[in-house]
Amino acid sequence: MIRIQLTCLAFLLISFSSCSQDMFHQNKVIAHRGAWKAQGFPQNSLASLNEAIRLGCEGSEFDVWMTADEVLVVNHDPEFMGLDIEHVSYEQLLAQKLPNGESIPTLKEYLAEGMKQTGTKLILEFKPSRISKERSERVGEMSVKTVMEMGAEKWVDYITFSYEGGKKAIATDPKANVAYLNGDKSPAQLKEDGFFGFDYNIRVLRAKPEWIKEAQDLGLTVNAWTVNNPEDMLWLLEQKADFITTDEPELLFELIRKK
């Protein structure tokens, strides 16, 4: 009897683990730098992440840079409050605060916050270094290793403008979902190099709409940034894009509900 009970318990745990992979929302809405605009939260803050989670977005995008002493931090621009992130230490960054009083989040802090829930994916953009291609590759490698160390793989997808950095991330974790941002690679090239999909500016997809079907026929995902115009949102929905990255997640949700 005990053996049967233990077997049943093991089966339930395995089933729960498998099902948990499917618990994330599937509604196409990716909040760009978190859901910051409507409520006035700082971009890439923990507050904007939690607002994206509260709204039920499928994903919340955020940006990662590496400090001079190789600490990965979350910020969109290469500067934080006038400090060049790549040329200062993490300790120096802590002397400044975001407008809501938060310190600049480290990647580990951001992941830990996101891992408190299983509805919204974390869309990690690692930024190309302005110092060297080798440093870009290092940022990609360290980002993936940090995710793996924290056991955050099921929460995280990756995007990057650095093609070499993206390939380094794929080499570091062949199971990682890495999409390319720059808009200069065909779906066939991305497939050949092991990418998960593309995340191209809406202007690129308007100019080359055939890439959407080509990508999906190859098993690649299609995302577009940064889509704040309702006409562009509706067009992407009609084209059956997999994801839409926007500063206006509330508007996109409203359009999806009306379709």
Residue pairs with C-beta under 8 A, 6 or more apart in sequence:
20 118
20 154
21 154
23 118
23 119
24 58
24 118
24 119
24 120
24 121
25 56
25 57
25 58
25 119
25 120
26 58
27 56
27 57
27 58
27 253
27 256
28 58
28 237
28 241
28 242
28 243
28 244
28 252
28 256
29 55
29 56
29 57
29 58
29 59
29 243
29 244
29 246
29 249
29 252
29 253
29 256
30 57
30 58
30 59
30 60
30 61
30 123
30 223
30 243
30 244
30 245
30 246
30 249
31 48
31 51
31 52
31 55
31 57
31 59
31 60
31 61
31 245
31 246
31 249
32 61
32 225
32 226
32 245
32 246
32 247
33 43
33 44
33 48
33 61
33 62
33 63
33 76
33 247
34 41
34 43
34 44
34 45
34 47
34 48
34 49
34 51
34 52
34 60
34 61
34 62
35 41
35 48
35 51
35 52
35 54
35 55
35 57
35 60
35 249
35 250
36 42
36 43
36 44
36 45
36 47
36 48
36 51
36 247
37 247
37 248
38 248
38 250
39 51
41 47
41 48
41 51
41 100
42 48
42 98
42 99
42 100
42 102
43 76
44 62
44 63
44 74
44 75
44 76
44 105
45 98
45 100
45 102
45 105
46 102
46 105
46 109
46 110
46 113
47 100
47 102
48 60
49 60
49 62
49 110
49 113
49 114
50 113
52 59
52 60
52 120
52 249
53 60
53 114
53 117
53 119
53 120
55 249
55 250
55 253
56 119
56 120
56 253
57 120
57 249
58 120
58 121
58 243
59 120
59 121
59 122
59 123
59 157
59 243
60 114
60 120
60 121
60 122
60 123
61 123
61 125
61 159
61 245
62 74
62 110
62 122
62 123
62 124
62 125
63 74
63 75
63 76
63 125
63 126
63 127
64 72
64 73
64 74
64 107
64 124
64 125
64 126
64 127
64 139
64 143
65 72
65 73
65 75
65 78
65 85
65 86
65 127
65 139
66 72
66 73
66 85
66 86
66 129
66 135
66 138
66 139
66 142
67 73
67 85
67 86
67 88
67 89
67 90
67 93
68 86
68 87
68 88
68 89
69 89
69 90
69 91
70 138
70 142
71 89
71 90
71 106
72 106
72 107
72 108
72 139
72 142
72 143
72 146
73 80
73 85
73 90
73 93
73 104
73 105
73 106
73 107
74 104
74 105
74 106
74 107
74 109
74 110
75 85
75 104
78 84
78 85
78 86
78 127
78 130
79 85
80 93
80 96
80 104
81 96
81 97
82 96
83 92
83 93
83 96
85 93
86 129
86 130
86 131
86 135
90 106
93 103
93 104
94 103
94 104
96 104
97 103
98 104
105 113
107 124
107 143
107 146
108 146
108 150
110 122
111 122
111 146
111 147
111 150
111 152
111 155
111 156
112 150
114 120
114 122
114 152
114 155
115 150
115 152
115 155
118 155
121 155
121 156
121 157
122 152
122 155
122 156
122 157
123 156
123 157
123 158
123 159
123 245
124 143
124 147
124 156
124 157
124 158
124 159
125 158
125 159
125 160
125 181
126 136
126 139
126 140
126 143
126 158
126 160
126 162
126 165
126 169
127 139
127 160
127 161
127 162
128 136
128 139
128 160
128 161
128 162
128 165
129 135
129 136
129 138
129 139
133 162
133 164
136 162
136 164
136 165
137 162
137 164
137 165
137 168
139 165
140 158
140 160
140 162
140 165
140 166
140 168
140 169
140 172
141 168
141 169
141 172
143 158
143 169
144 158
144 169
144 172
144 173
144 176
145 172
147 153
147 156
147 173
147 176
148 173
153 173
153 175
153 176
156 176
157 177
157 178
157 179
157 196
158 166
158 169
158 176
158 177
158 178
158 179
158 196
159 178
159 179
159 180
159 181
159 199
159 223
160 166
160 169
160 178
160 180
160 181
161 180
161 181
161 182
163 180
163 182
163 185
163 193
166 178
166 180
166 193
166 195
167 193
167 194
169 176
169 178
170 176
170 178
170 193
170 194
170 195
174 194
176 196
177 196
177 197
177 221
178 194
178 195
178 196
179 195
179 196
179 197
179 198
179 199
179 221
179 223
180 190
180 195
180 198
180 199
181 198
181 199
181 200
181 225
182 200
183 198
183 200
183 201
183 204
185 198
186 211
186 214
187 198
187 211
187 214
187 215
187 218
187 220
188 214
188 218
190 197
190 198
190 215
190 220
191 218
191 219
191 220
195 220
196 220
196 221
197 215
197 220
197 221
197 222
197 223
197 242
198 211
198 215
198 220
198 221
198 222
198 223
199 223
199 224
199 225
199 243
199 245
200 211
200 223
200 224
200 225
201 224
201 225
201 226
202 224
202 225
202 226
202 227
202 229
202 232
202 236
204 211
205 211
205 212
205 222
205 224
205 236
205 239
205 241
206 232
206 235
209 239
211 222
212 222
212 239
212 240
212 241
215 221
215 222
216 222
216 240
216 242
221 242
221 243
222 239
222 241
222 242
222 243
223 241
223 242
223 243
223 244
223 245
224 232
224 236
224 241
224 243
224 244
224 245
225 245
226 245
226 246
226 247
227 233
227 236
227 244
227 245
227 246
227 252
228 246
228 247
228 248
228 251
230 251
230 255
233 244
233 246
233 251
233 252
233 255
234 255
236 244
237 244
237 255
237 256
237 259
244 252
246 252
